[in-house]
Amino acid sequence: LIVAGGNTQTGKCLDIAGGNSELHAQIQLFRCHGNENQQFELNNDNTLRVMGKCLDIPDSNARDHQYIQLFTCRPEQQNQQYSFDQHDRIHVMGKCLDVPNGNVVNNNPLQLFRCHNQLSQRFTLIPV
């Protein structure tokens, strides 16, 4: 599980919208329940995987406010290369994963945004 907001108290996790693994499914926040659609793994190839697919930046367009989608894994592509830093931020393509407006509520879609030090970019990886 990847919990948003810098601590596990928020109770909101990264989640596949609709609970399915279709291509282009949007990544959102939702109440942590631990089902398969929330079991994200950071693999040795630096991809974030869930349900046999990878988190992906659409068309490698790393602009602020870009949404995050589920897509076929292509670990050689930069738009699927993720890393955590010492501030619990998740980096990809020179940006960070971000909770829009810091609004940690169900169904809020995850976005890409320039990196900063607010809680909206802090995530905790919890083994399941």
C-alpha positions as CSV (number, residue, x, y, z in Angstrom):
1,L,0.0,0.0,0.0
2,I,1.1,3.6,-0.6
3,V,-0.5,5.9,1.9
4,A,-0.8,9.7,1.0
5,G,-0.2,12.7,3.2
6,G,3.1,11.8,4.9
7,N,1.7,9.5,7.5
8,T,-0.7,6.5,7.8
9,Q,-3.3,8.6,9.7
10,T,-4.9,10.0,6.6
11,G,-6.3,6.6,5.8
12,K,-6.1,7.3,2.0
13,C,-4.1,5.1,-0.4
14,L,-3.2,5.1,-4.0
15,D,-5.9,3.2,-5.8
16,I,-7.0,2.3,-9.3
17,A,-10.2,4.0,-10.2
18,G,-13.0,1.5,-10.7
19,G,-10.8,-1.3,-9.3
20,N,-10.0,-2.6,-12.7
21,S,-6.7,-3.0,-14.6
22,E,-7.8,-1.6,-17.9
23,L,-5.2,0.4,-19.9
24,H,-5.5,4.2,-19.1
25,A,-7.3,3.6,-15.8
26,Q,-6.7,6.7,-13.6
27,I,-4.8,6.5,-10.3
28,Q,-6.6,8.2,-7.5
29,L,-6.8,8.3,-3.7
30,F,-9.3,6.1,-1.9
31,R,-9.9,4.8,1.6
32,C,-7.2,2.2,2.4
33,H,-8.7,-1.3,2.2
34,G,-5.8,-3.4,0.9
35,N,-7.5,-5.0,-2.0
36,E,-5.6,-5.9,-5.1
37,N,-6.2,-2.5,-6.8
38,Q,-4.2,-0.9,-3.9
39,Q,-1.3,-3.3,-3.8
40,F,1.4,-1.2,-5.5
41,E,5.0,-2.5,-5.6
42,L,8.2,-0.6,-6.4
43,N,10.1,-3.1,-8.4
44,N,13.9,-3.5,-8.9
45,D,13.5,-2.0,-12.4
46,N,12.1,1.2,-10.7
47,T,8.5,0.7,-12.0
48,L,5.5,1.0,-9.7
49,R,3.3,-2.0,-10.5
50,V,-0.2,-3.0,-9.6
51,M,-2.4,-5.7,-11.1
52,G,0.1,-6.6,-13.8
53,K,0.4,-3.0,-15.1
54,C,2.6,0.0,-14.4
55,L,2.0,3.6,-13.3
56,D,2.6,5.7,-16.4
57,I,2.8,9.4,-17.4
58,P,0.6,9.6,-20.5
59,D,2.6,10.3,-23.7
60,S,5.7,11.1,-21.5
61,N,4.1,14.5,-21.1
62,A,5.6,15.5,-17.7
63,R,3.7,18.8,-17.3
64,D,2.3,20.1,-14.0
65,H,-1.3,18.8,-13.3
66,Q,-0.8,15.8,-15.7
67,Y,-2.8,12.8,-14.4
68,I,-1.2,9.4,-13.8
69,Q,-2.6,6.3,-15.6
70,L,-2.2,2.5,-15.6
71,F,-0.4,1.2,-18.7
72,T,1.5,-1.8,-20.1
73,C,4.9,-2.0,-18.3
74,R,7.8,-0.7,-20.4
75,P,10.6,-0.4,-17.8
76,E,13.0,1.0,-20.3
77,Q,10.9,4.2,-20.7
78,Q,11.5,7.2,-18.5
79,N,7.7,7.8,-18.0
80,Q,7.6,4.6,-15.9
81,Q,10.8,5.1,-13.8
82,Y,10.0,6.0,-10.2
83,S,12.1,6.7,-7.1
84,F,11.4,7.6,-3.5
85,D,13.6,10.3,-1.9
86,Q,14.6,11.0,1.7
87,H,11.5,13.3,2.0
88,D,9.1,10.5,1.1
89,R,8.4,12.0,-2.3
90,I,7.9,9.9,-5.4
91,H,9.9,11.2,-8.4
92,V,9.3,10.6,-12.1
93,M,10.7,12.6,-15.1
94,G,11.9,15.5,-12.9
95,K,8.5,16.0,-11.2
96,C,6.8,14.4,-8.2
97,L,3.5,12.6,-7.6
98,D,1.1,15.0,-6.0
99,V,-2.3,15.1,-4.3
100,P,-4.1,18.0,-6.0
101,N,-4.5,20.9,-3.6
102,G,-3.5,18.6,-0.8
103,N,-7.1,17.3,-0.7
104,V,-6.8,13.8,0.8
105,V,-10.3,12.6,0.0
106,N,-11.8,9.6,-1.9
107,N,-11.7,9.7,-5.7
108,N,-9.2,12.6,-5.9
109,P,-7.0,11.8,-8.9
110,L,-3.2,11.7,-8.4
111,Q,-1.3,14.2,-10.5
112,L,2.3,15.1,-11.5
113,F,3.6,18.4,-10.2
114,R,6.9,20.3,-9.6
115,C,8.5,19.0,-6.4
116,H,8.1,20.9,-3.2
117,N,8.0,20.2,0.5
118,Q,4.3,20.1,1.2
119,L,2.4,17.1,2.6
120,S,0.6,16.7,-0.7
121,Q,3.8,15.0,-2.0
122,R,4.6,12.8,1.0
123,F,3.8,9.1,0.6
124,T,4.4,6.1,2.9
125,L,5.0,2.6,1.4
126,I,3.5,-0.1,3.6
127,P,4.2,-3.8,2.9
128,V,1.1,-5.9,2.5
